[in-house]
Amino acid sequence: MLFRSNGLRLRFALQEGLHVIVRGRLTVYEPRGEYQIVLEHVEPKGIGALQLAFEQLKERLAAEGLFDQKRKKSLPAFPCAVGLVTSIAGAAIHDILTVLQKRWPLLHIIIAPVQVQGEGAAKQIADAVASLNSIRKIDVIIIGRGGGSWEDLWSFNEEAVVRAIVASRIPVVSAVGHEIDVTLADLAADVRAPTPSAAAEMVVPVLSRLVEQLEDYSVRIQRVMTRRCVFERHRLEAYLSEISHMRFYVQDKSQLVDELTSRLCQAVAELRSTMKQRVDGRHQDLLACNPLLFVKQGLTLIPQLVTRLQRQMKSVILHRRQRIQHAVAELNNLSPLAILGRGYSILQNVGTGRIIRHAKDVRVGDELAARLARGQLACIVKDVIPDTSA
Amino acid sequence: MATVKFEQAMARLEAIVGELEKGDLPLDESLKIFEEGIRLSKSCLRVLEDAEKKVEVLVQDKNGKKRIHAFSPNDEADESSS
């Protein structure tokens, strides 16, 4: 016989066929005359009562999936505020605070002090987890206690604690007892730490290292950037010097172009003036050759010439006429007729036709024709008288 | 700054360092992320400097009301006496 008041104290469930060792009072139930044992203590045979209760609860909660790996949350890399669920008197809180403050002195820590063993401890732990969940800024919770006997750690095997951990929206790190002690709270927690100090180490990074890292980043990007800037400046300077060279080159070339242009202009101007002169010359030549000019000249010259010609002709004619008159007079003087006129006659041998100049050219009896100024005489030679004067 | 933001800032900073050290970004891009990097590293440091450094205790008074007060070693005595 097990009264409810006693049964409540049982940490394990009675099952059919379970061998138990009991302690109680042997009594007689008078109405039926039956013997009965009123149990004050029941302990499973073979293993301890706690162990059995642990196994049974573990099995049941595991069946619900409360220990499933997949519902475990990951811890924040840089927590702002940490909630601690532990005894304020124990060694655990000292260890945790020491590690937290050494690694991450800036941390906001909110302690929810609880009893970690004995009656009511489990409820306090569960309530503390729930309370910390209502504080917005907390982003990780550590629950734990230092080492102790299996019974000392029992509160962390209570269903209420397991369910509170599972219900927590904030990731929970558990650190109960030593590494060999695995409680149901450890199984339910998002991360299990072997000891309270280890839990603290898991929760926060080392501030000094983080600051070092930040400084390292800062130094590195500044170094890289400085190097880059120096490099870019050199590149820019190289471009600038290239550009200034280019400028000189362009100046040179533009000077050359100017010079060539002016020379070209000059040459063109010279050529132009030469050509102009030549064209002008030809033009003048051409003007001089204008037939109209000749025609004009001709028109005035011809009458002059005609006048001159006429005058000349007159004079020539006059002159000729005079000369002819003169010649005629002369001729008249010389004319045999004129001589004949003066009484002379011309003898001509009729036979030979020869003009007789010497007496010896004729013979007596020759017929001679004597020509007179007027008419002729037919003569016969009667005598020949030679010329003795010669 | 929330922790998530801090984490993101750290991750971004790390990415920027890597990106700059690779050195294959155009200069203006480099300058842009360099400035971002400097800003991030400063703001991260400031977050660390400005973080609340305090230890508090969550207690429940006799009416069941929860309060938070500063933690001092004396609390240990209170706890052991209660």
Interface residues (C-beta under 8 A of the other chain):
Chain A: P76 A77 F78 P79 C80 A81 G83 S87 I88 A89 L97 P105 L106 L107 H108 I109 I110 I111 A112 P113 A128 S131 L132 I135 D139 L207 L210 V211 L214 E215 Y217 S218 R220 I221 Q222 V224 M225 R228 E232
Chain B: A2 T3 V4 F6 E7 M10 L13 E14 I16 V17 L20 E21 G23 L27 S30 L31 F34 G37 I38 S41 K42 C44 L45 L48 E49 A51 E52 K53 K54 V55 E56 V57 L58 V59 K66 I68 F71 D75 E76 E79 S80
